[in-house]
Amino acid sequence: MKLKAPRGTNDILPPVSLQWQYIEDLTKKILHNYNYHEIRTPIFEYTELFQRGIGEVTDIVEKEMYSFTDKGGRGITLRPEGTASVVRSFMENKVYGQAQPTKYYYLGPMFRYERPQAGRFRQFHQLGIEAFGSNDPALDAEVIALGLNILKKLGLNNLEVYLNSIGCPECRVKYIDKLKAYLLKYEDELCSDCQRRLQRNPFRILDCKIDNEIIKEAPIITDYLCEECNQHFNMVKKYLDSIEVKYIVEPTLVRGLDYYTNTAFEVKYTGLGAQDTIFGGGRYNGLAEEIGDKAIPGIGFAIGLERILLTIERQGIKLPIEESLDLFITTIGEKAKEAAFGYIYKLREVGLKVEMDYLGRSVKGQMKSADRMNATYTIIIGDNELDNGVATIRNMKSGEELEIKLIEMTEKMQSMV
């Protein structure tokens, strides 16, 4: 039996990996402008972190986590999302004692046991941001604008922003009572998961994709916001209006994680089909206290890199990526190859991208390799060139040729590239 990658995972090979690198590099530049700094957390954590942080009555914790017991008998889980780990790190390292707000970003693989489909995998990659230490609604609007800025810089269009406030724990109590009373009338019609959630956490039913018709007529959370939460939501909308970010208020938007409070949002592209959310996030003012016993406000989002690439493909966008060599050195004979090896070492040391043949190809075969690698310049070195100390560099695009001294090759190439 031939070994294959596990179902729901992918090898990312060139030239696709170049697209990933382009997206990552562009994103990091934008994040730098917003004063975000990279954080790197473990790929696995204690299972309790996600149970407490994400919520036990969620699809992620109940059905999708990759969990196991290690040799020490401890429950370990491959991270299904990034926020809980970042909050844990923020609290464990007492970063809250420093000047606030703290702005982090992370980039890496996440793991969920889901049915693989377009844009959804069991190992997937997220770019996430988290901002701690401020409850200012301007920060909520900034976070949404930042995510949109990344997508727009990549050339994506026809995006829709969905916005909601799911209130605070205090004003949510009254709403959940009303929601539960409404849902009890349809208990027998709910799916089995929602029938169970009706008693344990009816708020999670709003995230169900099966009972849409029932949910559509349910009471809406924004009618039950307390004065403080309502004012916060209005200010978020006001800030978004001020920078001309268009949005749709969607009262049933609650996201799939229990830690969210107040602002919740998603950005979608309908051309993706059922999995149409490119990124989503929200405020989670109670999560730090749940994990580390200190009330620290926070807000963030996560963007799926696979979803970005799928959207780029669906919208027919060509990223400005061109893989090429500065110079390909073609050699004739072993003596010339040995000399070329030294030249290449020096050229690479000064930052030039240079290649040579390692398969003993003919001159014609080597020139084909140079063309295939999109070399800007080529140079042929054989016994005559070594004896005379000169060789001819050819511009592969224009056809222009220039004779140079071999001892001056590094300086000449630096000036030409």
C-alpha positions in Angstrom: 0.0 0.0 0.0 1.3 3.4 -1.0 1.4 6.0 1.8 -0.7 9.0 1.2 -1.4 12.2 3.1 -4.3 11.8 5.6 -7.7 12.7 4.4 -8.5 16.4 4.7 -4.8 17.5 4.5 -2.9 18.9 1.6 0.7 19.2 0.5 1.4 22.8 -0.6 3.9 22.6 -3.4 5.4 25.2 -5.8 4.1 27.2 -7.5 1.1 27.2 -5.2 3.4 27.8 -2.2 4.6 31.0 -3.9 1.0 32.2 -3.7 0.9 31.4 0.0 4.2 33.3 0.6 2.9 36.3 -1.4 -0.3 36.4 0.7 1.7 36.0 4.0 4.2 38.7 3.1 1.6 41.2 2.0 -0.5 40.5 5.1 2.5 41.1 7.4 3.2 44.5 5.9 -0.4 45.5 6.5 -0.3 44.2 10.0 2.9 46.2 10.6 1.0 49.4 9.6 -1.7 48.6 12.2 1.0 48.0 14.9 0.4 44.2 15.3 3.2 41.9 16.3 3.6 38.2 15.8 3.0 35.7 18.5 3.7 32.0 18.2 2.0 29.5 20.4 2.1 25.7 20.7 0.2 23.6 18.1 -1.2 21.5 21.0 -2.6 22.6 24.3 -4.3 21.0 27.3 -7.8 20.0 26.3 -9.3 21.9 29.2 -8.2 25.2 27.6 -10.5 24.7 24.6 -13.3 23.2 26.7 -13.3 26.3 28.9 -12.5 28.8 26.2 -14.6 27.7 23.2 -17.5 26.2 25.2 -18.4 22.6 25.8 -21.7 22.9 24.0 -20.2 23.7 20.6 -19.6 21.6 17.5 -15.9 22.2 17.8 -15.6 20.8 21.3 -18.3 18.1 21.0 -17.4 16.7 17.5 -14.4 18.2 15.9 -11.3 18.3 18.2 -8.3 16.0 17.7 -7.8 15.0 21.3 -5.7 12.3 22.9 -4.1 11.3 26.3 -0.4 11.7 26.4 2.0 9.3 28.1 1.6 11.3 31.3 -2.1 10.8 31.3 -2.9 14.4 30.4 -5.6 15.4 28.0 -4.0 17.1 24.9 -5.7 18.7 21.9 -4.3 19.9 18.6 -5.5 23.5 18.4 -8.8 23.9 16.6 -8.5 27.7 16.6 -6.0 30.3 17.7 -7.7 32.7 20.1 -7.8 30.5 23.2 -4.1 29.8 22.9 -3.2 33.5 22.5 -5.3 34.5 25.5 -3.7 31.8 27.5 -0.3 33.1 26.6 -1.3 36.7 27.3 -2.5 35.7 30.8 0.2 33.2 31.6 3.0 35.6 30.7 1.3 38.5 32.5 1.4 40.7 29.5 -1.6 42.6 31.0 0.9 44.2 33.3 2.4 46.1 30.4 1.1 49.2 28.6 -2.1 48.4 26.7 -3.6 47.7 24.3 -1.6 44.7 23.1 -1.9 43.7 19.5 -0.9 40.3 18.3 -1.1 38.3 15.1 -0.5 34.6 14.4 -0.3 32.5 11.3 -0.3 28.7 11.3 -2.2 25.4 11.0 -5.4 24.5 12.9 -7.0 21.1 13.2 -10.7 20.0 13.1 -12.2 16.7 12.3 -14.7 17.8 9.7 -16.0 16.4 6.4 -13.5 17.7 3.8 -14.9 19.9 1.1 -14.1 23.0 -0.9 -12.5 25.5 1.4 -12.7 23.2 4.5 -10.0 20.8 5.6 -9.0 18.8 8.6 -5.7 20.7 8.7 -6.3 24.3 7.7 -4.4 27.5 8.1 -5.5 30.7 9.7 -4.2 34.2 9.9 -5.6 35.7 13.1 -5.3 38.9 15.1 -6.1 39.6 18.7 -6.2 43.0 20.5 -6.3 43.1 24.3 -6.9 45.7 26.9 -9.5 48.0 25.4 -13.2 48.0 25.1 -13.3 51.0 22.7 -15.8 50.4 19.9 -13.3 52.2 17.6 -11.0 49.2 18.1 -13.9 46.9 16.9 -14.2 49.0 13.7 -10.5 49.0 13.2 -10.3 45.2 13.4 -13.1 44.8 10.8 -11.4 47.4 8.6 -8.0 45.7 8.9 -9.4 42.4 7.7 -11.2 44.0 4.8 -8.0 45.9 3.9 -6.1 42.6 3.6 -8.7 41.2 1.2 -8.9 44.3 -0.9 -5.1 44.5 -1.2 -5.2 41.0 -2.6 -7.7 42.2 -5.2 -10.8 40.6 -3.8 -14.2 42.2 -4.5 -17.9 41.6 -4.0 -17.4 41.0 -0.3 -20.3 41.4 2.2 -19.8 42.4 5.8 -22.4 40.9 8.3 -22.5 42.6 11.7 -24.3 41.9 15.0 -24.1 42.5 18.7 -24.7 39.5 20.9 -24.6 41.6 24.1 -23.0 40.9 27.4 -23.8 38.0 29.8 -26.2 40.3 31.8 -28.4 41.4 28.9 -28.2 38.0 27.3 -30.0 36.3 30.2 -33.3 37.9 29.4 -32.9 37.2 25.7 -32.1 33.5 26.2 -35.3 33.2 28.3 -37.3 34.6 25.4 -35.4 32.5 22.8 -35.9 29.3 24.8 -39.7 30.0 25.2 -40.0 30.5 21.4 -37.9 27.4 20.6 -39.8 25.1 23.0 -42.9 25.5 20.7 -40.9 23.9 17.9 -38.9 21.4 20.0 -40.1 18.3 18.1 -39.2 19.9 14.8 -35.6 20.8 15.8 -32.7 18.6 14.7 -31.3 16.2 17.4 -28.3 18.5 18.2 -30.6 21.5 18.7 -33.0 19.5 20.9 -30.1 18.7 23.1 -28.8 22.3 23.1 -32.3 23.7 23.9 -31.7 22.6 27.5 -27.9 23.2 27.8 -27.2 26.3 25.7 -30.1 27.5 23.5 -28.0 30.4 22.2 -26.0 27.9 20.1 -29.1 26.9 18.2 -28.8 30.2 16.3 -25.7 28.8 14.7 -27.4 25.8 13.3 -27.5 25.4 9.6 -30.4 22.9 9.6 -33.2 24.7 11.5 -33.0 27.9 9.4 -36.7 28.3 9.0 -37.4 28.1 12.7 -34.5 30.4 13.6 -35.6 33.0 11.0 -38.7 33.9 13.1 -37.0 33.7 16.5 -36.6 36.8 18.8 -33.6 38.9 17.9 -30.8 39.7 20.3 -30.5 43.3 19.4 -34.0 44.0 20.8 -32.8 42.9 24.2 -29.4 44.7 24.5 -28.8 46.6 27.7 -28.1 50.4 27.3 -24.3 50.0 27.5 -24.2 47.2 24.9 -26.6 49.0 22.6 -24.5 52.2 22.8 -21.4 50.2 22.1 -23.0 48.6 19.0 -24.2 52.0 17.7 -20.7 53.4 18.1 -19.2 50.5 16.2 -21.6 51.2 13.3 -20.8 54.9 13.5 -17.1 54.3 13.2 -17.6 51.9 10.2 -19.9 54.5 8.6 -17.2 57.1 9.0 -14.7 55.1 6.9 -17.5 54.1 4.4 -17.4 50.4 5.3 -20.8 49.0 4.2 -22.3 46.3 6.4 -25.5 44.3 6.9 -26.9 43.9 10.4 -27.7 40.2 10.8 -29.4 39.5 14.2 -28.9 35.7 14.0 -25.1 36.0 13.6 -23.6 34.5 16.8 -20.5 32.7 15.5 -19.6 29.2 16.5 -17.8 29.8 19.7 -19.1 30.5 23.2 -16.6 33.2 24.2 -18.0 36.0 22.0 -19.6 39.1 23.6 -20.9 42.3 22.0 -19.6 42.7 18.4 -19.7 39.7 16.1 -19.0 39.9 12.4 -18.3 37.8 9.3 -17.1 38.7 5.8 -18.5 36.6 3.0 -18.2 36.0 -0.7 -21.3 34.2 -2.0 -19.3 32.7 -4.9 -17.8 30.2 -2.5 -21.1 28.4 -2.0 -22.0 26.9 1.3 -18.6 27.7 2.9 -18.8 31.4 2.0 -17.3 33.0 5.1 -13.7 34.2 4.3 -13.1 35.6 7.8 -15.0 36.2 11.0 -14.5 37.3 14.6 -15.7 39.5 17.4 -15.3 40.7 20.9 -14.6 38.3 23.8 -14.5 40.4 26.9 -15.1 37.4 29.3 -12.5 35.0 27.8 -9.4 36.2 29.7 -11.3 35.9 33.0 -12.5 32.4 32.1 -8.9 31.3 31.3 -6.8 33.4 33.6 -9.1 34.9 36.3 -8.6 38.5 35.2 -11.2 40.6 33.3 -9.3 41.8 30.2 -11.3 42.9 27.2 -10.3 41.5 23.8 -11.3 41.4 20.2 -10.0 39.6 17.1 -10.7 37.6 13.9 -9.3 34.7 11.9 -9.0 34.5 8.2 -8.8 31.1 6.5 -5.9 31.1 4.0 -7.4 28.2 2.0 -10.6 30.3 1.7 -8.6 33.3 0.5 -6.9 31.2 -2.2 -10.2 29.7 -3.3 -11.8 33.1 -3.5 -8.8 34.4 -5.6 -9.3 31.4 -7.9 -13.1 31.9 -8.2 -12.7 35.6 -8.9 -10.0 34.9 -11.6 -7.4 37.1 -9.8 -3.8 36.6 -10.9 -1.4 37.4 -8.1 1.8 39.3 -9.2 4.1 36.4 -8.8 6.9 35.7 -11.2 9.5 33.1 -10.4 12.8 33.7 -12.1 16.6 33.4 -11.9 19.0 36.2 -12.1 21.6 34.0 -13.9 22.0 30.5 -15.1 25.6 29.3 -15.7 26.0 26.8 -18.5 29.2 24.7 -18.3 31.1 22.6 -20.8 33.4 20.1 -19.1 34.3 19.2 -15.5 37.0 21.9 -15.2 34.4 24.6 -16.2 31.9 23.1 -13.8 34.4 23.4 -10.9 35.1 27.0 -11.7 31.4 27.8 -12.1 30.7 26.3 -8.7 33.0 28.9 -7.1 31.4 31.8 -9.1 27.9 30.7 -8.1 28.9 30.7 -4.5 30.2 34.3 -4.7 27.1 35.4 -6.7 24.7 34.0 -4.1 26.7 35.5 -1.3 25.9 39.0 -2.7 22.2 38.2 -2.9 21.8 37.0 -6.5 19.6 34.0 -7.4 21.8 31.8 -9.5 21.6 28.2 -10.7 23.6 25.6 -12.7 23.1 22.1 -14.1 23.6 19.1 -11.8 22.5 16.3 -14.1 25.2 16.3 -16.8 23.0 17.8 -19.5 24.3 18.9 -22.9 24.7 22.6 -23.6 21.3 22.5 -25.4 19.7 20.8 -22.4 21.2 23.3 -20.0 19.9 26.2 -22.1 16.4 24.7 -22.0 16.7 24.5 -18.2 17.6 28.1 -18.1 14.6 29.0 -20.2 12.3 26.8 -18.1 13.6 28.5 -14.9 12.9 31.9 -16.5 16.5 33.0 -16.2 17.1 36.7 -16.9 20.7 36.1 -18.0 22.8 33.1 -19.1 26.5 32.6 -19.4 28.4 29.7 -21.0 31.7 28.7 -19.5 34.0 26.2 -21.1 37.8 25.6 -21.6 38.1 28.6 -24.0 36.4 30.9 -21.6 38.7 29.7 -18.7 41.8 30.0 -20.8 41.0 33.6 -22.0 39.4 34.7 -18.7 36.4 36.1 -20.5 32.8 35.0 -21.3 29.7 36.3 -22.9 26.5 37.1 -20.8 23.3 36.9 -22.7 20.1 38.7 -21.8 17.4 36.0 -22.4 14.6 38.5 -22.9 16.3 41.0 -25.2 18.9 38.8 -26.8 21.6 41.4 -26.0 25.1 40.0 -25.3 28.0 41.5 -23.3 31.5 40.1 -23.0 32.9 40.3 -19.4 36.0 39.3 -17.5 35.3 36.2 -15.4 37.0 37.8 -12.3 34.6 40.7 -12.6 31.5 38.5 -13.0 30.1 39.3 -9.5 30.4 43.0 -9.8 29.0 43.1 -13.3 26.0 40.9 -12.4 25.2 43.1 -9.4 25.1 46.2 -11.6 23.0 44.5 -14.3 20.3 42.9 -12.1 
